[in-house]
Amino acid sequence: MDDKKEKQAKTAASSHSRVMHIVEGAMMVALAVLLDYLVLYKLPDGGSITLKLIPIVFFAVRYGCGWGFLAGLVFGGLNYISGNGVAIDWTSIVCDYFLAFGLLGFGAGLFKGKKLSAIWGSVVGGLLMFASSYLVGVFVWARNLSAADPWDFLGITFTNPWFYSLVYNGTWALPCIILAVVVFALLYQVKPVRRLLDRTDLK
């Protein structure tokens, strides 16, 4: 009987934990969507500099790669359908939004429980996000838009798709990563927030 009660207690605790993950994840995704509307700079052909990375990284470093990937995936979909998305075909939708932000959460989740997890998570997750958008820029956007001369960007003409995608995606991704790192560096100075980032509230 005691074993049965213990098993029921563990099942209830696991169910409660899963619900908390989902609730917190939904809150962070919603916050990321809201922050994405506070545009600091918008590129002429799509892409913008915002604080959208912060909630996804925050959630991922608390709960790990799987939950982080899921939160990023959901945010990527919402980011596209909310009107902030620019795509040329289904491949660019998947790679620029679902996969890119899923990788952001996955990469950040690798640092769960580590020292300065959110800072390292912002860098590694942000670079994985950038890599997805960079490669789709080279292999999808360049191929489909070459006839329309896609290499004019911010007054500069590019002839190499690899370099064009590097500059274009770096123009929005790098500032977003830097902003996230700076914000988390400041948040680590606030003890209650540091407890959340270090997951001490979950122990």
ABEGO torsion letter per residue (X at the ends): XAAAAAAAAAAAAAAAAAAAAAAAAAAAAAAAAAAAABBABBBAAEEBBBAAAAAAAAAAAAAEAAAAAAAAAAAAAAAAAAGABBBABAAAAAAAAAAAAAAAAAAAAAABGBBGAAAAAAAAAAAAAAAAAAAAAAAAAAAAAAAAGAABBGGBBBABAAAAAAAAAAAAAAAAAAAAAAAAAAAAABAAAAAAAAGAAAX
